[in-house]
Protein backbone atom coordinates (compact mmCIF):
# COMPACT_ATOMS: atom_id res chain seq x y z
CA UNK A 1 0.00 0.00 0.00
CA UNK A 2 1.11 3.55 -0.64
CA UNK A 3 0.12 6.96 0.54
CA UNK A 4 0.95 10.52 -0.48
CA UNK A 5 0.67 13.15 2.28
CA UNK A 6 -2.20 15.63 2.23
CA UNK A 7 -1.93 18.15 5.08
CA UNK A 8 -5.32 19.38 6.39
CA UNK A 9 -5.44 21.37 9.63
CA UNK A 10 -8.36 22.29 11.89
CA UNK A 11 -9.36 21.70 15.53
CA UNK A 12 -12.71 20.06 16.66
CA UNK A 13 -12.57 17.20 19.16
CA UNK A 14 -12.96 13.55 18.20
CA UNK A 15 -16.20 12.29 19.75
CA UNK A 16 -17.28 8.65 19.93
CA UNK A 17 -20.98 7.87 20.10
CA UNK A 18 -23.19 4.81 20.29
CA UNK A 19 -25.70 4.13 17.55
CA UNK A 20 -26.33 6.12 14.36
CA UNK A 21 -25.67 9.83 14.01
CA UNK A 22 -28.07 12.09 12.17
CA UNK A 23 -28.17 11.89 8.40
CA UNK A 24 -26.01 8.93 7.39
CA UNK A 25 -25.04 9.58 3.78
CA UNK A 26 -26.71 7.75 0.92
CA UNK A 27 -25.31 6.89 -2.47
CA UNK A 28 -26.18 9.83 -4.71
CA UNK A 29 -27.52 7.82 -7.62
CA UNK A 30 -30.65 6.58 -5.84
CA UNK A 31 -30.82 8.19 -2.42
CA UNK A 32 -30.38 4.75 -0.84
CA UNK A 33 -27.37 2.94 0.50
CA UNK A 34 -27.37 0.45 -2.36
CA UNK A 35 -26.80 2.94 -5.15
CA UNK A 36 -27.58 2.48 -8.83
CA UNK A 37 -26.41 -0.25 -11.11
CA UNK A 38 -23.64 0.97 -13.48
CA UNK A 39 -25.33 -0.28 -16.63
CA UNK A 40 -22.34 0.22 -18.92
CA UNK A 41 -20.44 -2.70 -17.35
CA UNK A 42 -23.24 -5.09 -16.70
CA UNK A 43 -24.09 -8.53 -18.11
CA UNK A 44 -23.00 -11.62 -16.24
CA UNK A 45 -20.46 -13.79 -18.08
CA UNK A 46 -21.85 -16.31 -20.48
CA UNK A 47 -20.64 -19.95 -20.63
CA UNK A 48 -17.34 -20.16 -22.46
CA UNK A 49 -16.50 -16.49 -21.98
CA UNK A 50 -12.87 -15.45 -22.30
CA UNK A 51 -10.80 -15.87 -19.14
CA UNK A 52 -9.26 -12.44 -18.69
CA UNK A 53 -5.88 -11.58 -17.34
CA UNK A 54 -5.42 -8.20 -15.70
CA UNK A 55 -3.68 -6.88 -18.83
CA UNK A 56 -6.82 -7.51 -20.91
CA UNK A 57 -8.40 -4.64 -18.96
CA UNK A 58 -5.56 -2.44 -17.72
CA UNK A 59 -3.66 -2.08 -21.00
CA UNK A 60 -6.59 -0.61 -23.00
CA UNK A 61 -7.79 1.28 -19.91
CA UNK A 62 -4.43 3.05 -19.63
CA UNK A 63 -4.55 4.02 -23.31
CA UNK A 64 -8.12 5.29 -22.93
CA UNK A 65 -7.42 7.31 -19.75
CA UNK A 66 -4.30 8.86 -21.29
CA UNK A 67 -6.62 10.77 -23.64
CA UNK A 68 -8.38 12.50 -20.73
CA UNK A 69 -5.87 12.74 -17.86
CA UNK A 70 -2.60 12.53 -19.82
CA UNK A 71 -0.07 9.70 -20.14
CA UNK A 72 1.73 10.26 -16.81
CA UNK A 73 -1.43 10.30 -14.68
CA UNK A 74 -2.89 7.35 -16.61
CA UNK A 75 0.27 5.34 -15.88
CA UNK A 76 0.08 6.26 -12.17
CA UNK A 77 -3.60 5.23 -11.99
CA UNK A 78 -2.85 1.87 -13.59
CA UNK A 79 0.00 1.33 -11.10
CA UNK A 80 -2.45 2.02 -8.28
CA UNK A 81 -4.93 -0.39 -9.87
CA UNK A 82 -2.27 -3.10 -10.02
CA UNK A 83 -1.44 -2.47 -6.37
CA UNK A 84 -5.14 -2.67 -5.46
CA UNK A 85 -5.47 -5.93 -7.39
CA UNK A 86 -2.58 -7.44 -5.43
CA UNK A 87 -4.66 -6.82 -2.29
CA UNK A 88 -7.87 -8.26 -3.75
CA UNK A 89 -9.29 -4.77 -4.31
CA UNK A 90 -9.00 -3.80 -0.63
CA UNK A 91 -8.10 -0.21 -1.41
CA UNK A 92 -9.40 3.25 -2.28
CA UNK A 93 -7.79 5.18 -5.13
CA UNK A 94 -7.94 8.96 -4.77
CA UNK A 95 -7.33 11.77 -7.26
CA UNK A 96 -8.85 9.48 -9.88
CA UNK A 97 -9.97 12.22 -12.23
CA UNK A 98 -13.48 11.61 -13.58
CA UNK A 99 -14.82 8.24 -12.44
CA UNK A 100 -17.52 8.57 -15.07
CA UNK A 101 -14.68 8.42 -17.62
CA UNK A 102 -13.42 5.23 -15.96
CA UNK A 103 -16.90 3.68 -16.11
CA UNK A 104 -17.19 4.68 -19.77
CA UNK A 105 -13.77 3.23 -20.58
CA UNK A 106 -14.61 -0.07 -18.87
CA UNK A 107 -17.83 -0.21 -20.86
CA UNK A 108 -16.00 0.35 -24.15
CA UNK A 109 -13.43 -2.34 -23.28
CA UNK A 110 -16.22 -4.75 -22.40
CA UNK A 111 -18.15 -4.15 -25.62
CA UNK A 112 -14.97 -4.58 -27.67
CA UNK A 113 -13.95 -7.80 -25.91
CA UNK A 114 -16.00 -9.66 -23.32
CA UNK A 115 -18.31 -7.70 -21.01
CA UNK A 116 -18.56 -10.60 -18.58
CA UNK A 117 -14.79 -10.90 -18.38
CA UNK A 118 -14.39 -7.18 -17.67
CA UNK A 119 -17.08 -7.34 -15.02
CA UNK A 120 -15.39 -10.28 -13.32
CA UNK A 121 -12.03 -8.51 -13.35
CA UNK A 122 -13.48 -5.32 -11.85
CA UNK A 123 -15.39 -7.19 -9.14
CA UNK A 124 -12.41 -9.36 -8.21
CA UNK A 125 -9.50 -6.92 -8.23
CA UNK A 126 -10.46 -3.29 -8.78
CA UNK A 127 -10.54 -1.03 -5.69
CA UNK A 128 -13.58 -0.90 -3.45
CA UNK A 129 -13.91 2.79 -4.26
CA UNK A 130 -12.49 5.74 -6.16
CA UNK A 131 -12.39 9.33 -4.96
CA UNK A 132 -12.64 11.74 -7.88
CA UNK A 133 -10.95 15.12 -8.24
CA UNK A 134 -13.96 16.83 -6.62
CA UNK A 135 -13.61 14.63 -3.49
CA UNK A 136 -16.70 12.55 -4.27
CA UNK A 137 -16.49 8.86 -3.38
CA UNK A 138 -17.63 6.29 -5.96
CA UNK A 139 -18.36 2.81 -4.60
CA UNK A 140 -17.84 -0.39 -6.59
CA UNK A 141 -21.05 -2.15 -7.58
CA UNK A 142 -21.69 -4.86 -10.19
CA UNK A 143 -18.64 -4.28 -12.35
CA UNK A 144 -18.58 -0.49 -12.22
CA UNK A 145 -18.81 2.46 -9.84
CA UNK A 146 -21.75 4.44 -8.45
CA UNK A 147 -21.50 7.92 -6.86
CA UNK A 148 -21.92 8.13 -3.11
CA UNK A 149 -21.16 11.48 -1.44
CA UNK A 150 -18.45 14.04 -0.79
CA UNK A 151 -15.72 12.85 1.57
CA UNK A 152 -12.88 14.36 3.58
CA UNK A 153 -11.10 11.09 4.50
CA UNK A 154 -11.32 7.48 3.34
CA UNK A 155 -9.82 4.04 3.91
CA UNK A 156 -10.31 0.32 3.37
CA UNK A 157 -9.25 -2.26 5.94
CA UNK A 158 -6.43 -4.07 4.13
CA UNK A 159 -7.31 -7.34 5.89
CA UNK A 160 -11.10 -7.30 6.28
CA UNK A 161 -11.96 -5.11 3.28
CA UNK A 162 -14.35 -2.81 5.16
CA UNK A 163 -14.85 0.59 3.47
CA UNK A 164 -14.73 3.72 5.66
CA UNK A 165 -15.26 7.39 4.82
CA UNK A 166 -15.72 10.70 6.62
CA UNK A 167 -18.31 13.17 5.36
CA UNK A 168 -17.88 16.98 5.03
CA UNK A 169 -18.90 17.31 8.71
CA UNK A 170 -15.96 14.99 9.55
CA UNK A 171 -18.26 12.21 10.80
CA UNK A 172 -17.03 8.68 10.20
CA UNK A 173 -19.09 5.98 8.46
CA UNK A 174 -18.52 2.45 7.25
CA UNK A 175 -20.33 0.59 4.48
CA UNK A 176 -22.38 -2.36 5.76
CA UNK A 177 -22.05 -4.87 2.93
CA UNK A 178 -24.68 -7.18 4.39
CA UNK A 179 -27.40 -4.53 4.41
CA UNK A 180 -26.05 -2.37 1.58
CA UNK A 181 -26.08 0.80 3.67
CA UNK A 182 -23.69 3.32 5.15
CA UNK A 183 -23.68 3.20 8.96
CA UNK A 184 -22.11 5.36 11.63
CA UNK A 185 -18.71 4.24 12.89
CA UNK A 186 -19.21 6.34 16.01
CA UNK A 187 -16.62 9.06 15.51
CA UNK A 188 -16.71 12.77 14.76
CA UNK A 189 -14.07 15.41 14.11
CA UNK A 190 -12.15 12.99 11.88
CA UNK A 191 -9.18 14.34 9.92
CA UNK A 192 -7.59 11.13 8.57
CA UNK A 193 -8.29 7.41 8.93
CA UNK A 194 -6.71 4.05 8.22
CA UNK A 195 -7.78 0.50 9.09
CA UNK A 196 -6.06 -2.86 9.28
CA UNK A 197 -7.24 -6.14 10.78
CA UNK A 198 -10.39 -4.69 12.40
CA UNK A 199 -8.34 -1.93 14.06
CA UNK A 200 -9.22 1.65 13.14
CA UNK A 201 -6.65 4.41 13.40
CA UNK A 202 -8.07 7.94 13.61
CA UNK A 203 -6.34 11.29 13.53
CA UNK A 204 -8.57 14.11 14.73
CA UNK A 205 -8.44 17.59 13.29
CA UNK A 206 -6.30 18.85 16.17
CA UNK A 207 -3.72 16.15 15.35
CA UNK A 208 -4.50 13.80 18.26
CA UNK A 209 -4.28 10.15 17.24
CA UNK A 210 -6.39 7.19 18.39
CA UNK A 211 -6.75 3.51 17.68
CA UNK A 212 -9.99 1.60 18.17
CA UNK A 213 -10.52 -2.15 18.12
CA UNK A 214 -13.41 -3.95 19.74
CA UNK A 215 -13.45 -1.64 22.80
CA UNK A 216 -13.13 2.05 23.48
CA UNK A 217 -10.64 4.21 21.55
CA UNK A 218 -7.10 4.42 22.91
CA UNK A 219 -4.99 7.56 22.44
CA UNK A 220 -1.57 7.00 20.85
CA UNK A 221 0.77 9.42 22.56
CA UNK A 222 4.45 10.17 22.24
CA UNK A 223 4.90 11.33 18.65
CA UNK A 224 4.52 14.57 16.64
CA UNK A 225 1.05 15.23 15.29
CA UNK A 226 -0.50 16.61 12.07
CA UNK A 227 0.35 14.01 9.48
CA UNK A 228 -0.91 11.40 7.06
CA UNK A 229 -1.68 7.82 8.07
CA UNK A 230 -0.94 4.49 6.37
CA UNK A 231 -1.87 1.13 7.93
CA UNK A 232 -0.79 -2.25 6.55
CA UNK A 233 -0.87 -5.70 8.12
CA UNK A 234 -1.51 -4.17 11.53
CA UNK A 235 1.41 -1.70 11.31
CA UNK A 236 0.73 2.04 11.35
CA UNK A 237 2.93 4.62 9.63
CA UNK A 238 2.58 8.37 10.18
CA UNK A 239 4.14 10.82 7.74
CA UNK A 240 4.47 14.22 9.41
CA UNK A 241 6.55 17.15 8.18
CA UNK A 242 8.69 14.94 5.95
CA UNK A 243 9.45 12.53 8.81
CA UNK A 244 8.21 8.94 8.99
CA UNK A 245 7.09 7.29 12.24
CA UNK A 246 6.05 3.66 12.77
CA UNK A 247 3.74 2.08 15.37
CA UNK A 248 3.64 -1.71 15.76
CA UNK A 249 3.05 -4.23 18.56
CA UNK A 250 1.48 -1.50 20.70
CA UNK A 251 4.50 0.80 20.73
CA UNK A 252 6.28 3.42 18.67
CA UNK A 253 9.59 2.47 17.06
CA UNK A 254 12.62 4.34 18.43
CA UNK A 255 10.49 5.57 21.38
CA UNK A 256 8.48 7.83 19.10
CA UNK A 257 11.40 9.26 17.14
CA UNK A 258 11.28 9.31 13.34
CA UNK A 259 12.53 6.18 11.58
CA UNK A 260 13.24 8.09 8.37
CA UNK A 261 13.54 11.73 7.30
CA UNK A 262 13.20 13.66 4.03
CA UNK A 263 10.18 11.55 3.03
CA UNK A 264 7.74 12.68 0.34
CA UNK A 265 5.68 9.47 0.14
CA UNK A 266 5.76 5.94 1.53
CA UNK A 267 4.72 2.49 0.34
CA UNK A 268 4.68 -0.31 2.90
CA UNK A 269 3.86 -3.99 3.39
CA UNK A 270 3.72 -4.77 7.09
CA UNK A 271 7.00 -3.73 8.69
CA UNK A 272 8.89 -3.31 5.40
CA UNK A 273 8.69 0.00 3.61
CA UNK A 274 9.99 2.08 0.72
CA UNK A 275 10.17 5.87 0.77
CA UNK A 276 10.42 8.43 -2.02
CA UNK A 277 12.19 11.69 -1.18
CA UNK A 278 11.94 15.17 -2.69
CA UNK A 279 14.90 14.51 -4.98
CA UNK A 280 13.27 11.44 -6.56
CA UNK A 281 15.37 8.80 -4.75
CA UNK A 282 13.93 5.59 -3.27
CA UNK A 283 15.01 4.12 0.07
CA UNK A 284 14.35 0.46 0.98
CA UNK A 285 14.07 -0.50 4.66
CA UNK A 286 14.79 -4.15 3.86
CA UNK A 287 17.98 -3.22 1.99
CA UNK A 288 18.75 -0.41 4.46
CA UNK A 289 19.99 1.91 1.73
CA UNK A 290 18.93 4.05 -1.23
CA UNK A 291 18.30 1.74 -4.17
CA UNK A 292 19.71 3.86 -7.00
CA UNK A 293 21.32 7.25 -7.35
CA UNK A 294 21.24 7.64 -11.15
CA UNK A 295 17.46 7.38 -11.71
CA UNK A 296 14.87 9.87 -10.47
CA UNK A 297 11.42 8.53 -9.59
CA UNK A 298 7.99 10.14 -9.34
CA UNK A 299 5.82 7.46 -7.68
CA UNK A 300 6.08 4.23 -5.69
CA UNK A 301 3.55 1.39 -5.39
CA UNK A 302 3.64 -2.12 -3.93
CA UNK A 303 2.50 -5.31 -5.65
CA UNK A 304 2.64 -7.48 -2.55
CA UNK A 305 6.25 -7.09 -1.34
CA UNK A 306 7.51 -6.05 -4.79
CA UNK A 307 8.00 -2.41 -5.75
CA UNK A 308 6.56 -0.76 -8.85
CA UNK A 309 7.96 2.71 -9.54
CA UNK A 310 7.30 5.40 -12.12
CA UNK A 311 10.28 7.47 -13.22
CA UNK A 312 10.41 11.24 -13.63
CA UNK A 313 11.01 10.61 -17.33
CA UNK A 314 7.72 8.69 -17.67
CA UNK A 315 9.11 5.16 -17.42
CA UNK A 316 7.96 2.18 -15.37
CA UNK A 317 10.29 -0.10 -13.43
CA UNK A 318 9.91 -2.91 -10.92
CA UNK A 319 12.16 -3.93 -8.01
CA UNK A 320 12.32 -7.45 -6.53
CA UNK A 321 13.48 -7.14 -2.89
CA UNK A 322 14.42 -10.83 -2.74
CA UNK A 323 16.62 -10.79 -5.85
CA UNK A 324 17.63 -7.15 -5.25
CA UNK A 325 17.10 -6.55 -8.97
CA UNK A 326 15.35 -3.97 -11.15
CA UNK A 327 13.35 -4.63 -14.31
CA UNK A 328 12.23 -2.00 -16.84
CA UNK A 329 8.70 -2.39 -18.23
CA UNK A 330 8.16 0.60 -20.52
CA UNK A 331 6.93 4.17 -20.43
CA UNK A 332 3.77 6.22 -20.24
CA UNK A 333 4.04 7.23 -23.89
Steps between C-alpha positions, in 0.01 A plus 500: 500500500611855436401841618583856398472763776213748495527752785161623631488699824208592726400441864165336613514214750461135404176374655392136518130422517279194519249432226437699181566871465260726316490480123716204399597565139333317214640414161413794276366299209187376678483661842544156658801319634500251214557749221422454132617227272777622263331375185799550271690208657220261565415156359609191687754283316361248260621136485830479317584867548863604468707458816654843545838586635546838664674632187186437292342787695784720624690536172207647300380689809836677528488597132143627538570702818812655346268691265324673791751524787827479304753217468680556833184504713354205307816299573481592871132397518575164340785446749255569782252259341766229485583563865130480591467174307789349696292562814179356354358849444529597868590859422370846413661693215485878536561781251348271238388774265149439365366163614230533237784485245626181666152345485471600134842355419416170671178486301683556171757231587221259588307560178818457295602178676295314759269696731475210743877470520540872571231484765669206670836677497355819650309313771798283593791744498404863445492726809196513724467869419642795310510859620475741208669838464199671662535280813191292422521131589386243242427152636552180301179324401436229239805558284506879513477795738206698639525848659458521875576835667771756565773381736784651701678173592478139384650156557451128446606242757782319319412173676121504539414719200261730688450840331512813719447867416454831680241747374543881467398533868794268584270222625623147440294230326557147379319314223295205628533249217237269646228765502635716217497817709739752648501488881657716767840388626450710812759772450491871425764764435692258277797635304659179365430128536658164429393145587672164519382172650185645662705776666412858408757776526358853521673835492277782620513848356714626788758230418422265791522135398289204615464132429176309549447125495211320662496731806532869568749716307854521636711814453842444341734742671868575468545616141462824299153566365345638178585240241374239258423142601574167330407164656608162362492155657436653841792747478432874504720758328465875555656745256533840667708793377714279277576259786376141518388335825396137553269342760490121539441248780343773714802730503678762294831405339803687637287623795299726272792643304488505120625187324571691179530864393466693173198289400256613231294179480508147639396155381496220756418132549486422870828604660689542171480831321630708211518879505525756221677826584475848349796434271337193342710236681356179648608353834434134591472404868572135420819593313577781747624732227394714204437269206641712217661839465492539120122474444241749624155366588157661525283232666526177699247216530509149646386181328514283810861539621626604155549864404356665190640847431434769242798707390513877459560437130171308466639147525385202705733272694462219751725398791516148648616531864594131515720504189601864560447560128325758282300434184388763247147461361446799271377857509184705519527601135 
